[in-house]
């Protein structure tokens, strides 16, 4: 199992506000790089998109622990099984958030996707900070 962690970011909102935002998968379009994502489809509990020149990914909301954890899993058409867990921790008037992906990928594929996925999750963490600052 390959584990990829984003950096931990401080988000300018309460843990409850962050949790509510991240449990609506329609909002994930705001977290992804517009120039690298196409064919976006979403509703409150699932989303799918194509990553530039590679594959289609699907995320499905599995469950969560209010204001602290969100568990997403790969949907159909994803090239490999994975989970994406987001931890949220109250920190005064703000909160800290981190994305952790666990993927079942072979060593060859790991060499190809580990760095791009790490960059993607760090980008998503940074965008979460920016989107909530602008809200």
C-alpha positions as semicolon CSV with decimal commas, in nm:
position;residue;x (nm);y (nm);z (nm)
1;X;0,000;0,000;0,000
2;X;0,139;0,339;-0,101
3;X;0,076;0,630;0,137
4;X;0,094;0,988;0,009
5;X;0,046;1,279;0,249
6;X;-0,009;1,644;0,166
7;X;0,145;1,913;0,377
8;X;-0,064;2,022;0,674
9;X;-0,226;2,362;0,611
10;X;-0,396;2,619;0,832
11;X;-0,738;2,716;0,696
12;X;-0,905;3,046;0,791
13;X;-1,237;2,898;0,906
14;X;-1,375;2,675;1,178
15;X;-1,337;2,298;1,159
16;X;-1,715;2,276;1,113
17;X;-1,711;2,514;0,813
18;X;-1,417;2,328;0,658
19;X;-1,587;1,991;0,715
20;X;-1,913;2,113;0,558
21;X;-1,724;2,247;0,255
22;X;-1,526;1,924;0,204
23;X;-1,822;1,688;0,246
24;X;-1,989;1,845;-0,060
25;X;-1,790;1,698;-0,350
26;X;-1,922;1,969;-0,585
27;X;-1,667;2,196;-0,411
28;X;-1,367;1,986;-0,514
29;X;-1,370;2,151;-0,857
30;X;-1,246;2,466;-0,676
31;X;-0,952;2,269;-0,532
32;X;-0,820;2,118;-0,854
33;X;-0,589;2,282;-1,112
34;X;-0,823;2,410;-1,386
35;X;-0,557;2,375;-1,654
36;X;-0,499;2,006;-1,579
37;X;-0,853;1,880;-1,523
38;X;-1,131;1,823;-1,775
39;X;-1,463;1,638;-1,800
40;X;-1,568;1,747;-1,450
41;X;-1,886;1,583;-1,316
42;X;-2,010;1,599;-0,959
43;X;-2,291;1,591;-0,710
44;X;-2,283;1,621;-0,333
45;X;-2,147;1,269;-0,273
46;X;-1,925;1,193;-0,574
47;X;-1,713;1,355;-0,843
48;X;-1,514;1,243;-1,143
49;X;-1,267;1,415;-1,370
50;X;-0,995;1,346;-1,622
51;X;-0,642;1,448;-1,534
52;X;-0,459;1,600;-1,832
53;X;-0,311;1,336;-2,063
54;X;-0,356;1,057;-1,811
55;X;-0,658;0,890;-1,658
56;X;-1,002;0,951;-1,520
57;X;-1,038;0,962;-1,141
58;X;-1,356;0,924;-0,941
59;X;-1,403;1,009;-0,574
60;X;-1,696;0,889;-0,365
61;X;-1,785;1,005;-0,014
62;X;-1,776;0,701;0,215
63;X;-1,819;0,845;0,563
64;X;-1,688;1,099;0,808
65;X;-1,657;1,203;1,168
66;X;-1,822;1,546;1,199
67;X;-1,573;1,833;1,205
68;X;-1,264;1,609;1,211
69;X;-1,242;1,337;0,943
70;X;-1,366;1,276;0,590
71;X;-1,320;0,942;0,414
72;X;-1,339;0,925;0,035
73;X;-1,278;0,618;-0,180
74;X;-1,208;0,559;-0,547
75;X;-1,512;0,525;-0,768
76;X;-1,565;0,314;-1,074
77;X;-1,339;0,389;-1,371
78;X;-1,049;0,484;-1,141
79;X;-0,727;0,321;-1,264
80;X;-0,644;0,176;-0,919
81;X;-0,817;0,142;-0,581
82;X;-0,741;0,417;-0,330
83;X;-0,877;0,604;-0,032
84;X;-0,841;0,974;0,040
85;X;-0,874;1,070;0,404
86;X;-0,887;1,431;0,516
87;X;-0,817;1,518;0,877
88;X;-0,937;1,848;1,020
89;X;-0,825;1,979;1,359
90;X;-0,965;2,287;1,534
91;X;-0,692;2,545;1,595
92;X;-0,831;2,854;1,768
93;X;-1,031;3,061;1,518
94;X;-0,907;2,846;1,230
95;X;-0,838;2,480;1,161
96;X;-0,560;2,259;1,027
97;X;-0,625;2,019;0,740
98;X;-0,426;1,742;0,573
99;X;-0,499;1,498;0,290
100;X;-0,371;1,141;0,312
101;X;-0,405;0,901;0,020
102;X;-0,356;0,527;0,048
103;X;-0,338;0,358;-0,292
104;X;-0,306;-0,003;-0,394
105;X;-0,059;0,035;-0,681
106;X;0,222;-0,180;-0,812
107;X;0,587;-0,063;-0,780
108;X;0,611;0,040;-1,148
109;X;0,297;0,254;-1,134
110;X;0,409;0,395;-0,799
111;X;0,724;0,538;-0,962
112;X;0,507;0,712;-1,222
113;X;0,226;0,849;-1,004
114;X;0,372;0,914;-0,658
115;X;0,526;1,255;-0,732
116;X;0,234;1,389;-0,945
117;X;-0,017;1,277;-0,680
118;X;0,190;1,433;-0,402
119;X;0,197;1,759;-0,602
120;X;-0,179;1,734;-0,663
121;X;-0,262;1,686;-0,293
122;X;-0,034;1,974;-0,191
123;X;-0,201;2,190;-0,457
124;X;-0,545;2,091;-0,322
125;X;-0,436;2,178;0,034
126;X;-0,308;2,519;-0,081
127;X;-0,628;2,584;-0,278
128;X;-0,838;2,498;0,028
129;X;-0,655;2,772;0,219
130;X;-0,705;3,021;-0,067
131;X;-1,073;2,937;-0,131
132;X;-1,164;2,972;0,238
133;X;-0,969;3,301;0,267
134;X;-1,175;3,440;-0,023
135;X;-1,507;3,319;0,120
